[in-house]
Amino acid sequence: MSDFLMLTPEQMRPIEPYFPLSHGVPRVDDRRVLSGILFVIRNGLRWRDAPADYGPHKTIYNRFIRWSRLGVFNRIFAELAAQGGKTDNLMIDATHLKAHRTAASLLKKGLYPDVSDAAVAD
């Protein structure tokens, strides 16, 4: 697969501390699962259409849901944004964003991102 995405160990190193620790049974490699999550989201695929190289699609989906509820992605994004330093301009291009028909139910399920701690734009 030419479009295969796999994060390198160097890319994983700064974000590894934000993932929850494994309790008991060793879990599937976080790097492989996170790469699968990014691949599915980047390509707009259904979870079941994730290539088998990333592991079982159910594992990828369950890990995405669990990490979302635990705020893992919010903490990673906040840390990476803080490392980037101050910017003079902030631009958001939403011309390519699309919402799935079930996106409206995310707020009810508690999966809506918490932006209350986000910096306010001047």
C-alpha positions in Angstrom: 0.0 0.0 0.0 1.7 3.2 -1.1 -0.4 5.4 1.1 0.5 3.5 4.3 1.1 5.9 7.2 3.2 4.7 10.2 4.5 7.2 12.8 8.2 6.9 13.5 9.6 6.2 16.9 10.9 9.8 16.9 7.4 11.1 16.3 6.0 9.0 19.1 8.6 9.9 21.7 7.2 13.3 22.7 3.6 12.1 22.9 4.1 8.7 24.6 3.7 10.1 28.2 0.1 11.1 27.4 -1.1 7.6 26.7 -2.6 5.6 29.6 -0.5 2.8 31.1 -1.4 -0.8 30.4 -2.8 -2.7 33.3 -2.4 -6.5 33.2 -2.5 -7.8 29.7 -0.1 -6.1 27.3 -1.9 -4.2 24.7 -1.4 -3.8 21.0 1.4 -1.3 20.0 0.2 2.3 20.6 2.2 3.5 17.6 0.5 1.1 15.2 -3.0 1.9 16.6 -2.4 5.7 16.6 -1.1 5.4 13.0 -4.3 3.5 12.1 -6.5 6.2 13.8 -4.7 8.9 11.8 -5.0 7.0 8.6 -8.8 6.5 9.0 -9.4 10.1 9.9 -7.1 11.5 7.3 -8.8 9.5 4.5 -12.4 9.8 5.8 -12.8 6.0 6.0 -15.1 3.9 8.1 -13.3 2.1 10.9 -13.9 -1.3 9.3 -12.1 -0.1 6.1 -8.8 0.4 7.9 -6.0 -1.6 6.4 -5.2 -4.8 8.3 -1.6 -3.5 8.7 -2.8 -1.4 11.6 -4.4 -4.3 13.4 -8.1 -5.2 13.9 -10.4 -2.3 13.1 -12.3 -2.9 16.3 -9.2 -2.3 18.3 -8.5 0.9 16.4 -12.0 2.1 17.0 -12.1 1.1 20.7 -8.8 2.8 21.4 -9.9 6.0 19.6 -13.1 6.1 21.7 -11.3 5.3 25.0 -8.6 7.9 24.4 -11.1 10.5 23.4 -13.1 10.1 26.5 -9.9 10.2 28.7 -8.8 13.4 27.0 -5.6 11.9 25.6 -5.9 13.8 22.3 -6.7 17.1 23.9 -3.6 16.9 26.1 -1.4 15.9 23.2 -2.7 18.8 21.0 -2.3 21.3 23.8 1.3 20.2 24.5 2.3 20.2 20.8 0.7 23.7 20.4 2.5 25.0 23.5 5.8 23.7 22.1 5.2 25.6 18.9 5.5 29.0 20.6 3.6 32.2 20.0 2.4 33.1 16.6 1.5 36.4 15.0 -1.3 35.1 13.0 -3.7 32.2 13.4 -5.6 30.9 10.4 -8.1 28.1 10.2 -9.2 26.8 6.8 -12.4 24.8 7.1 -13.1 24.5 3.4 -12.4 20.8 3.4 -14.1 19.8 6.6 -17.1 17.6 6.5 -19.3 16.4 9.4 -20.7 12.9 9.4 -24.5 12.7 9.9 -23.9 11.4 13.4 -21.6 14.2 14.4 -24.6 16.1 16.0 -24.9 13.3 18.7 -21.3 13.7 19.9 -22.3 16.4 22.4 -24.9 14.1 23.9 -22.4 11.3 24.2 -19.8 13.4 25.9 -17.3 13.1 23.0 -17.4 16.7 22.0 -13.9 18.2 22.5 -13.3 20.3 25.7 -12.2 23.7 24.6 -12.8 25.5 27.8 -9.0 25.6 28.6 -8.1 26.8 25.2 -6.4 30.2 24.7 -8.7 32.9 23.6 -7.8 34.6 20.3 -7.0 38.3 20.6 
